[in-house]
Amino acid sequence: MKDIKNRRKRFYQPWIIRVLVVVLAALSLSGAGRYAPPGNGPMVSGQTVEDLIEKGKTLFALRQIAEAFAAFTKAIELDPRNGVAFRERGRAKLFTGDYEGALADYGRAILLDPMDYDAYKGRAQVQRALKHYAESLEDCDTAISINPQDADVFDLRSRIKQKTGDYKGALQDISKAIELVPSSDFYLNQRASVKSDMADYKGALADCNRSLEIKPNDNFTLYFRAAMLLKTGDPKAALIDITKALEIKDYDFMRDLLKQIQAAIK
């Protein structure tokens, strides 16, 4: 029995999973190797599995999480082979902080459909929350190998690399996300954060400037730009930004920066 468990463990090594993903990606071009929910599946109270999944998604968007969870669970009870239902329930569990439950549902979704990059992305978020950074990076790698056009996965992988101190890798990933979506102030702010960690304050300042061109009254970006202006030796310009940020919404940490800026001006 122990030998069987060891063989199973070796089979599920991450590199083997990624090889299978590549093979299944090729097969999926002809429609093979991918689970597709049936159009006329079982029903409950006149609702198909697909109806329940869509209902759950709508409820989740409205932040009616308990009701969304119930809809996804009914869908799973009707069709335990529907990977989408498991994936969406995993998303609901992630939202509520049930990380172990989310891992189980995302894992089941991936077993049912190894090409579901959203499931890998969701599981990567769970692993990140659990501080399982190596596993989170592996899931990001797989998601990117399936869909290299999803900027969110590059952003997620950037944040994980930043957390582990791989600033060069984090910068490469977030720059790729910006290449895919140049109009995202969110990604520009993330790159500014990475550059700040690398002590490239002028580079961070440039990204803040671009971000504020897209979203001029974002108080967190104004706060961060004020911090970068202080770092680059321009406390008077920093004072303008932090004052504006505080006018939008007052936070204690912003007032702490204000004190530093005022001290630098004196």
Contacts in CASP RR format, 6 or more apart in sequence:
PFRMAT RR
TARGET T0000
AUTHOR 0000-0000-0000
METHOD contacts of the structure
MODEL  1
MKDIKNRRKRFYQPWIIRVLVVVLAALSLSGAGRYAPPGNGPMVSGQTVE
DLIEKGKTLFALRQIAEAFAAFTKAIELDPRNGVAFRERGRAKLFTGDYE
GALADYGRAILLDPMDYDAYKGRAQVQRALKHYAESLEDCDTAISINPQD
ADVFDLRSRIKQKTGDYKGALQDISKAIELVPSSDFYLNQRASVKSDMAD
YKGALADCNRSLEIKPNDNFTLYFRAAMLLKTGDPKAALIDITKALEIKD
YDFMRDLLKQIQAAIK
14 138 0 8 1.000
14 142 0 8 1.000
17 114 0 8 1.000
17 142 0 8 1.000
18 141 0 8 1.000
18 142 0 8 1.000
18 145 0 8 1.000
20 114 0 8 1.000
21 114 0 8 1.000
21 115 0 8 1.000
21 142 0 8 1.000
21 145 0 8 1.000
21 146 0 8 1.000
22 145 0 8 1.000
24 33 0 8 1.000
24 34 0 8 1.000
24 114 0 8 1.000
24 115 0 8 1.000
25 115 0 8 1.000
25 145 0 8 1.000
25 146 0 8 1.000
27 33 0 8 1.000
27 34 0 8 1.000
28 34 0 8 1.000
28 115 0 8 1.000
33 115 0 8 1.000
34 113 0 8 1.000
34 115 0 8 1.000
35 81 0 8 1.000
35 82 0 8 1.000
35 83 0 8 1.000
35 112 0 8 1.000
35 113 0 8 1.000
37 49 0 8 1.000
37 50 0 8 1.000
37 79 0 8 1.000
37 82 0 8 1.000
37 83 0 8 1.000
37 84 0 8 1.000
38 49 0 8 1.000
38 79 0 8 1.000
39 48 0 8 1.000
39 50 0 8 1.000
40 48 0 8 1.000
41 48 0 8 1.000
41 49 0 8 1.000
41 78 0 8 1.000
41 79 0 8 1.000
42 48 0 8 1.000
42 49 0 8 1.000
42 78 0 8 1.000
42 79 0 8 1.000
43 78 0 8 1.000
44 52 0 8 1.000
44 74 0 8 1.000
44 78 0 8 1.000
47 55 0 8 1.000
47 74 0 8 1.000
48 78 0 8 1.000
49 75 0 8 1.000
49 78 0 8 1.000
49 79 0 8 1.000
49 82 0 8 1.000
49 85 0 8 1.000
52 71 0 8 1.000
52 72 0 8 1.000
52 74 0 8 1.000
52 75 0 8 1.000
52 78 0 8 1.000
52 85 0 8 1.000
53 71 0 8 1.000
53 72 0 8 1.000
53 75 0 8 1.000
53 82 0 8 1.000
53 84 0 8 1.000
53 85 0 8 1.000
53 88 0 8 1.000
55 71 0 8 1.000
56 67 0 8 1.000
56 68 0 8 1.000
56 71 0 8 1.000
56 72 0 8 1.000
56 88 0 8 1.000
57 68 0 8 1.000
57 88 0 8 1.000
59 65 0 8 1.000
59 67 0 8 1.000
59 68 0 8 1.000
59 71 0 8 1.000
60 68 0 8 1.000
60 88 0 8 1.000
60 91 0 8 1.000
60 92 0 8 1.000
60 95 0 8 1.000
65 92 0 8 1.000
65 95 0 8 1.000
65 96 0 8 1.000
68 88 0 8 1.000
68 92 0 8 1.000
69 89 0 8 1.000
69 92 0 8 1.000
69 93 0 8 1.000
72 85 0 8 1.000
72 86 0 8 1.000
72 88 0 8 1.000
72 89 0 8 1.000
72 90 0 8 1.000
72 92 0 8 1.000
73 89 0 8 1.000
75 82 0 8 1.000
75 85 0 8 1.000
76 82 0 8 1.000
76 85 0 8 1.000
76 86 0 8 1.000
76 89 0 8 1.000
79 85 0 8 1.000
81 112 0 8 1.000
82 112 0 8 1.000
83 108 0 8 1.000
83 109 0 8 1.000
83 112 0 8 1.000
83 113 0 8 1.000
83 116 0 8 1.000
83 119 0 8 1.000
84 109 0 8 1.000
84 113 0 8 1.000
84 116 0 8 1.000
86 105 0 8 1.000
86 106 0 8 1.000
86 107 0 8 1.000
86 108 0 8 1.000
86 109 0 8 1.000
86 112 0 8 1.000
86 119 0 8 1.000
87 105 0 8 1.000
87 106 0 8 1.000
87 109 0 8 1.000
87 116 0 8 1.000
87 118 0 8 1.000
87 119 0 8 1.000
87 122 0 8 1.000
89 105 0 8 1.000
90 101 0 8 1.000
90 102 0 8 1.000
90 105 0 8 1.000
90 106 0 8 1.000
90 109 0 8 1.000
90 122 0 8 1.000
91 102 0 8 1.000
91 122 0 8 1.000
93 99 0 8 1.000
93 101 0 8 1.000
93 102 0 8 1.000
93 105 0 8 1.000
94 102 0 8 1.000
94 122 0 8 1.000
94 125 0 8 1.000
94 126 0 8 1.000
94 129 0 8 1.000
97 129 0 8 1.000
99 126 0 8 1.000
99 129 0 8 1.000
99 130 0 8 1.000
102 122 0 8 1.000
102 123 0 8 1.000
102 126 0 8 1.000
103 123 0 8 1.000
103 126 0 8 1.000
103 127 0 8 1.000
103 130 0 8 1.000
106 119 0 8 1.000
106 120 0 8 1.000
106 122 0 8 1.000
106 123 0 8 1.000
106 126 0 8 1.000
107 119 0 8 1.000
107 123 0 8 1.000
109 116 0 8 1.000
109 119 0 8 1.000
110 116 0 8 1.000
110 119 0 8 1.000
110 120 0 8 1.000
110 123 0 8 1.000
113 119 0 8 1.000
115 146 0 8 1.000
117 142 0 8 1.000
117 143 0 8 1.000
117 146 0 8 1.000
117 147 0 8 1.000
117 150 0 8 1.000
117 153 0 8 1.000
118 143 0 8 1.000
120 139 0 8 1.000
120 140 0 8 1.000
120 142 0 8 1.000
120 143 0 8 1.000
120 146 0 8 1.000
121 139 0 8 1.000
121 140 0 8 1.000
121 143 0 8 1.000
121 150 0 8 1.000
121 152 0 8 1.000
121 153 0 8 1.000
121 156 0 8 1.000
122 139 0 8 1.000
123 139 0 8 1.000
124 136 0 8 1.000
124 137 0 8 1.000
124 139 0 8 1.000
124 140 0 8 1.000
124 143 0 8 1.000
124 153 0 8 1.000
124 156 0 8 1.000
124 157 0 8 1.000
124 160 0 8 1.000
125 136 0 8 1.000
125 156 0 8 1.000
127 133 0 8 1.000
127 135 0 8 1.000
127 136 0 8 1.000
127 139 0 8 1.000
128 136 0 8 1.000
128 156 0 8 1.000
128 159 0 8 1.000
128 160 0 8 1.000
128 163 0 8 1.000
133 160 0 8 1.000
133 163 0 8 1.000
133 164 0 8 1.000
136 160 0 8 1.000
137 157 0 8 1.000
137 160 0 8 1.000
137 161 0 8 1.000
140 153 0 8 1.000
140 156 0 8 1.000
140 157 0 8 1.000
140 160 0 8 1.000
141 157 0 8 1.000
143 150 0 8 1.000
143 153 0 8 1.000
144 150 0 8 1.000
144 153 0 8 1.000
144 154 0 8 1.000
144 157 0 8 1.000
147 153 0 8 1.000
149 180 0 8 1.000
150 180 0 8 1.000
151 176 0 8 1.000
151 177 0 8 1.000
151 178 0 8 1.000
151 180 0 8 1.000
151 181 0 8 1.000
151 184 0 8 1.000
151 187 0 8 1.000
152 177 0 8 1.000
154 173 0 8 1.000
154 174 0 8 1.000
154 176 0 8 1.000
154 177 0 8 1.000
154 180 0 8 1.000
155 173 0 8 1.000
155 174 0 8 1.000
155 177 0 8 1.000
155 186 0 8 1.000
155 187 0 8 1.000
155 190 0 8 1.000
157 173 0 8 1.000
158 169 0 8 1.000
158 170 0 8 1.000
158 171 0 8 1.000
158 173 0 8 1.000
158 174 0 8 1.000
158 177 0 8 1.000
158 190 0 8 1.000
158 194 0 8 1.000
159 170 0 8 1.000
159 190 0 8 1.000
161 167 0 8 1.000
161 169 0 8 1.000
161 170 0 8 1.000
161 173 0 8 1.000
162 170 0 8 1.000
162 193 0 8 1.000
162 194 0 8 1.000
162 197 0 8 1.000
165 197 0 8 1.000
167 194 0 8 1.000
167 197 0 8 1.000
167 198 0 8 1.000
170 194 0 8 1.000
171 191 0 8 1.000
171 194 0 8 1.000
171 195 0 8 1.000
171 198 0 8 1.000
174 187 0 8 1.000
174 190 0 8 1.000
174 191 0 8 1.000
174 194 0 8 1.000
175 191 0 8 1.000
177 184 0 8 1.000
177 187 0 8 1.000
177 190 0 8 1.000
178 184 0 8 1.000
178 187 0 8 1.000
178 188 0 8 1.000
178 191 0 8 1.000
181 187 0 8 1.000
183 214 0 8 1.000
184 214 0 8 1.000
185 210 0 8 1.000
185 211 0 8 1.000
185 212 0 8 1.000
185 214 0 8 1.000
185 215 0 8 1.000
185 218 0 8 1.000
185 221 0 8 1.000
188 207 0 8 1.000
188 208 0 8 1.000
188 210 0 8 1.000
188 211 0 8 1.000
188 214 0 8 1.000
189 207 0 8 1.000
189 208 0 8 1.000
189 211 0 8 1.000
189 220 0 8 1.000
189 221 0 8 1.000
189 224 0 8 1.000
191 204 0 8 1.000
191 207 0 8 1.000
192 203 0 8 1.000
192 204 0 8 1.000
192 205 0 8 1.000
192 207 0 8 1.000
192 208 0 8 1.000
192 211 0 8 1.000
192 224 0 8 1.000
192 228 0 8 1.000
193 204 0 8 1.000
193 224 0 8 1.000
195 201 0 8 1.000
195 203 0 8 1.000
195 204 0 8 1.000
195 207 0 8 1.000
196 204 0 8 1.000
196 224 0 8 1.000
196 227 0 8 1.000
196 228 0 8 1.000
196 231 0 8 1.000
201 228 0 8 1.000
201 231 0 8 1.000
201 232 0 8 1.000
202 232 0 8 1.000
204 224 0 8 1.000
204 228 0 8 1.000
205 225 0 8 1.000
205 228 0 8 1.000
205 229 0 8 1.000
205 232 0 8 1.000
208 221 0 8 1.000
208 224 0 8 1.000
208 225 0 8 1.000
208 228 0 8 1.000
209 225 0 8 1.000
211 218 0 8 1.000
211 221 0 8 1.000
212 218 0 8 1.000
212 221 0 8 1.000
212 222 0 8 1.000
212 225 0 8 1.000
215 221 0 8 1.000
217 244 0 8 1.000
217 248 0 8 1.000
219 244 0 8 1.000
219 245 0 8 1.000
219 246 0 8 1.000
219 248 0 8 1.000
219 249 0 8 1.000
219 254 0 8 1.000
220 245 0 8 1.000
222 241 0 8 1.000
222 242 0 8 1.000
222 244 0 8 1.000
222 245 0 8 1.000
222 248 0 8 1.000
223 241 0 8 1.000
223 242 0 8 1.000
223 245 0 8 1.000
223 251 0 8 1.000
223 253 0 8 1.000
223 254 0 8 1.000
223 257 0 8 1.000
225 238 0 8 1.000
225 241 0 8 1.000
226 238 0 8 1.000
226 239 0 8 1.000
226 241 0 8 1.000
226 242 0 8 1.000
226 245 0 8 1.000
226 257 0 8 1.000
226 261 0 8 1.000
227 238 0 8 1.000
227 257 0 8 1.000
229 235 0 8 1.000
229 237 0 8 1.000
229 238 0 8 1.000
229 241 0 8 1.000
230 238 0 8 1.000
230 257 0 8 1.000
230 260 0 8 1.000
230 261 0 8 1.000
230 264 0 8 1.000
233 264 0 8 1.000
235 261 0 8 1.000
235 264 0 8 1.000
235 265 0 8 1.000
236 265 0 8 1.000
238 261 0 8 1.000
238 264 0 8 1.000
239 258 0 8 1.000
239 261 0 8 1.000
239 262 0 8 1.000
239 265 0 8 1.000
242 254 0 8 1.000
242 257 0 8 1.000
242 258 0 8 1.000
242 261 0 8 1.000
243 258 0 8 1.000
245 254 0 8 1.000
246 254 0 8 1.000
246 255 0 8 1.000
246 258 0 8 1.000
END
